[in-house]
Amino acid sequence: MTFETFPATRLRRLRTNQWIRTLIAENKLAVSDLVMPLFVFQNLPDVALSSKKTPQPLPFPPLSVDSLPDFVEEKILAVGLTSVALFPVIAQQNKDEQGRHALCEDNVLVKAIQCLKERFPTLGVISDIALDPYTTHGHDGVIQNDDVDNDATIKILADMAVLHAQAGADVLGVSDMMDGRIHALRQGLEEKGYVQTKILSYVAKYASCLYGPFRDIVATAAAKDPGGLCKKTYQMDICNQKEALREALLDIQEGADLLMVKPGGGYLDIVSLLKQKTHHPLCVFQVSGEYAMLRAADAQGWVSYKDGLLESLMGFKRAGASVIFTYGALDAARWLKEMDR
Ligand code: PBG
């Protein structure tokens, strides 16, 4: 047996120095790829005190609407990030079975969108469309006959979308997983003249165990109960790959502008599949539990947070994601800038 390619071909030749590795790198991570998720809380005395403390695995505690603009200026814009994804922490007294507070014209998320757009007209503001932060049971919809009522829920979501668009949201991140919601939202937006508002559909949102820290912060953990009604009746089964493509193709037909895969780390096959089979901009969400694992391993001295974070983000890029939502966006942006110097 002869080795025709050796020694003519030695792949190590292209790995000898940093400059050649960088020159030929197939993927590059940029600050402009990253989106920082932020939690905003209602300034009411009874907002769960625990959510005001630094949520241990996440980088910092939820912000009040008042402190949000300065935070954005001093932290987000300072490192070159250009957009934020906003999630609300709703006071217990404003939660009910129907999540009615979601349609309240001066709820904390609406105020947060307004005050950010006022101060930073060019900042990208991505708001969350889902009912879970507003319902006492923590589900992403209204409950009828022991089930989340799909069709009743999407009507509410469409109204919520118009409310956020009115407040100035650029992108609506639709994270609930009801059927037909993208169509309902698009119709609602068109009717009211919000033709430029972008819909980011969480097309492949899996019923994952990795949302724990997020649920602690927005106090939706009630929906975790595996014995009762669980989110598996609407979020995707972790066993499935082809179904993600069906979800994506439907949401595209219904009028989605951007697609999201969530969680990220364990779902790179889905990112890669959607990259190949669709032509829409593709986002991925490194969720709270994934981020928590990086921090925990670092705290143990097992894996460096910096190296682990940057490597995981490169994995998303390599798989085909063009936009990455991560709680590490601030840190990663800072490190990427340092590495550029
Ligand atoms: C629900 C929602 C969840 C997350 C974002 N939107 C959790 C859930 O489905 O219960 C989790 C994000 C994260 O863990 O970082 N609309």
Residues whose N, C-alpha, C, O or C-beta is under 5 A from the ligand:
A	BS01	PBG	A130 D132 S175 D176 L210 Y211 F214 V287 S288 G289
